[in-house]
Amino acid sequence: MAIASKKIPAPDKVKVRTALLSVSDKTGIVELARALHEMGVRLLSTGGTHKAIAAEGIPVTDVSDVTGFPEIMDGRVKTLHPLVHGGLLAIRDDQEHQAAMAEHGIGAIDLLAINLYPFEEVRAKGEDYPTTVENIDIGGPAMLRAAAKNHAYVTVLTDPSDYPALLQSLRFDDGCTSYEYRKSQAAKAFARTAAYDAAISNWFAEALGIEIPRYRVIGGVLKEKMRYGENPHQSAGFYVTGENRKGVATATLLQGKQLSYNNINDTDAAFELVSGFLPENGPACAIIKHANPCGVAVGSSLVEAYKRALACDPTSAFGGIIALNRMLDAEAAEEIIKLFTEVIIAPEASPEACAIVARKPNLRLLVTGGLPDPRERGLSAKTVAGGLLVQTRDNGIVEDLDLRVVTKRAPTPSELEDMKFAFKVAKHVKSNAVVYAKDGTTVGIGAGQMSRVDSARIAAIKAEEAARLMGLDKPLTVGSAVASEAFLPFPDSLLSMVEAGATAVIQPGGSMRDDEVIRTADEHGIAMVFTGMRHFLH
C-alpha cells in the first residue's frame, strides 16, 4: 500500500546552515569546507574527511560528538544513527517532525556531500573477494538516498564536480539553494546509488557464476555527452560500466576531436575483432566500416598487415576505423595517414608514430594499454521496447573448437589455416556473413544480407572489384577458403562459393540438409570442416 503524502509544499529557497561532509575521494573537499565555513555554515564530518579538514585549521565537528556514539567496527558504523538520518529526513515544515526533532535533540542537516567507497575501481582492478566486499559502502548510499528523498529541504552532492556549482549558487543567493537545483541534485544522487548497486549486484553474479540472475541492472557513469547519436536528431551519451576490459571505453585519446556515437560503435567492433589475433602470433590489422570489417589481415609487420587488409576493399575503407593488435610504429603510421581515416586504435603507439599521426590533427588516435581477452565472457546488452536483452559475450575461439572434416577431401595445412582465419573474422561480421580468405588475408566479405547466398555473391563481387583495382586477371577468391558464421541451409550458397573459386569451406554445420551440402562439396572436390559453433551477430 502506498504511503500517503501530507502534501506540505516545498520551499523554493533553503538556507544552508549545517553541512555533513563525508567523502572517499578527498578531491576539493578542503576547499569546499573552507568556502562553506567562510559563509557561516556549521561543518560536520567523519573519519578521514574530518582529519583532512581539521588539519587545515577549519572548524569541524566530528559526527561522533553529535551522536554521542564512537565510530566502531573499522568505521563500518558511524553515520547509521537517528541523529544523522533524522537530520536528513526531517520535514522542517511538519509540526510532528518539528516536535520529534525537539524531543530527541535532532539538528537539521541542510547539505550532504558524499562520494562512495571506490567499489567500481576495486572491482576493475580485479581485487580478491574479501577486499572487494569490504569496499561496498553501506552508510554512504543510505545517507544519499535519505537526503535525496528529502530534497525539499536538503541539498545533496555526490561528486567533487558538484562543488563549484553549489558554491556559485550559495554566493549568488545569500547562502540558499533553489528547489529546482535540489531536485536536479536528488536525481543525480539516486542515479549514482543505482549505478553503484548495479555494479555490486553484477559483480556478485559474476563471482558466483550466476549467469541469469532474477534481477539484472546495468549501470554506468557518463564519460561524455555526445554531439548526437547515430543521427543528428538523436541525443546520446557515452557511459562506462567499470568492466575490467581493455577497449574504447577505457582508451586514452592521444589526439583528434571527440569521437562520435558511430565512431565509438565502429571502434569497439574493430578492436574486439583484432583482439582475436594474439600479438605473439604476428601483427594483425582490421579495417571497419559501419561496424563490419572491410579488410582484415596478418603480416610480417604492421605495415604489411595494413596494406593487405586495405587491398581487400580499399573503396569501403575510406573513412573507416583501423585497429591494430600491436604498438603502432612509424612505418605503419606513415602508410595509414595516406588514406582518410576516422580512428586508429592500438594497444600502444611509439613517439615517432604519434608525431606522424599528428600531421592529421582530426585523425583520432586511441591507445588502450593492452588487448581484451577474446576468451573472457563478460556481458553484452541491447534494448528492445520495454525490455533489455542481456547475454554473455561471444567468447568462442576457433582454436578451441573440435574441428570435424566432413568431406572426402581433407583440407591442406594452408587451407586449414585460412579456414580458421576466415572463421575468426566471420564471427565479427553482421549476419548473414560470408568471408573468403587466402594467405592470412580477407579477399571478399559479404555482410548482413537476408539470404546467405546473397552474402556469398556480394563477397565474390567485392573480390572481383579488388582484383581489378590491383590489375589482376582473376579474383583472389580463386583458391581461397571461405567461412560462414552459421550453417549453410542449402547447397546454393556453397555453389556460389565454388563459382567464386573457393576450394575449402568452414561452417558450424547443423542444417537439416547437411548431407546434401556435403555431397555437393564432394562433387566439386571441396574440403569442408564443421566447427559445431555458430556466431550470429545482429
Salt bridges, closest charged atoms under 4 A:
GLU56 OE1 - ARG34 NH2 3.69
ASP62 OD2 - HIS50 ND1 3.99
ASP94 OD2 - LYS6 NZ 2.82
ASP94 OD2 - HIS97 NE2 3.97
GLU96 OE1 - LYS6 NZ 3.25
GLU103 OE1 - HIS104 NE2 3.97
ASP110 OD1 - ARG92 NH1 2.97
GLU120 OE2 - ARG192 NH1 2.88
GLU134 OE1 - ARG76 NH2 2.63
ASP162 OD1 - LYS188 NZ 2.53
ASP173 OD2 - LYS13 NZ 2.46
ASP174 OD1 - LYS15 NZ 3.84
GLU180 OE2 - LYS183 NZ 3.03
GLU206 OE1 - ARG123 NH2 3.65
GLU211 OE2 - ARG377 NH2 2.74
GLU243 OE2 - ARG393 NH2 2.95
GLU272 OE1 - ARG245 NH2 2.81
ASP313 OD2 - LYS462 NZ 3.28
GLU334 OE2 - ARG359 NH1 2.64
GLU335 OE1 - LYS338 NZ 3.10
GLU342 OE1 - ARG364 NH1 2.55
GLU376 OE1 - ARG245 NH1 2.92
ASP394 OD2 - HIS535 ND1 2.63
GLU399 OE2 - LYS424 NZ 2.58
ASP400 OD2 - ARG375 NE 2.81
GLU415 OE1 - ARG409 NH1 3.02
ASP454 OD1 - ARG457 NH1 3.80
GLU485 OE1 - ARG452 NH1 2.60
